Amino acid sequence: MSSRQPATQEPRAVESLRLAEEELRQQNEQLLAAQLALENERRRYQELFEFAPCGYIVTDPLGIIQEMNRRAELLLDHRRELLRCKPLSVLLPKEARPSFFSHLHRLLRRGAGEVETWETLLVRAGAAPLPVEVVASAVLDAEGRLAGLRWLVRDVSDRKQVEQALATERDLMDVILRGTADGLVVTDRTGSVILINEVARTILPVGGGNPGAAARGHAGLRRALGTPEPDQPAPRAWPTRWCSKGRRHACSICASPPPRATATSCCCGR
């Protein structure tokens, strides 16, 4: 009896061992597939980070640089290997650092889910400081604790140049409006006044400070300039120039006065 029992248990042990080995093999295959998917996902996010159109910088909670993408290297004009483990504040001019630390401390106090946005300057080697917009947010670990900070850096130098050009044009227009002895009025396609100087205000009917008087003033201007009411189709609007005696100036193209019916245009079509 005892001699037959081991003989019957041996096939069962072999079968159990085979099943355990098969289960272990399936688990290993699933683990390898999960690792491959995780690696592909990590590579995809790394590519998105590396080739993003904006500069990205990752720091620890104290602002020490840990990683940055290619666009950030180009904006800073520094190799990332030379900037790693350095404070992010060294990339800012001294006058911009107090504002940087103020935003940093405010972000650390507010914690996750909060964003700090402001404009500052970045120091570049051999070049003028670069105006940028900075968007900073917190990075949390798996347990929800603060692990670091993420900084998005966007070049706004083109926008600053446009804003400066517009400001220069506004200043020039203000000088022209204040310095000329003639009345100048600019209207849009509906005949509404866009721009008017003080000389024109003394010549043409312009309302006072209250909305009703202003509306009546604009209506009077439309009548004086010969432009239609806003609900009527209007031809293309042109600036009308008035002398100090309230007379229309001649067209600079054809040297003829604009007709009374279309005071904001001329017979030459300008």
ABEGO torsion letter per residue (X at the ends): XAAAAAAAAAAAAAAAAAAAAAAAAAAAAAAAAAAAAAAAAAAAAAAAAAABABBBBBBBAAGBBABBBAAAAAAAGBBAAAABGBBAAAABBAAAAAAAAAAAAAAAAAEBGBBBBBBBBBBBBGBBBBBBBBBBBBBBBAAGBBAEBBBBBBBAAAAAAAAAAAAAAAAAAAAAAAABABBBBBBBAAGBBABBBAAAAAABBBBBABAAAAAAAAAAAAAAAGBBBAABBBBBBBBBBBBAAGBBBBBAAAGBBBBAABAABBAAGX
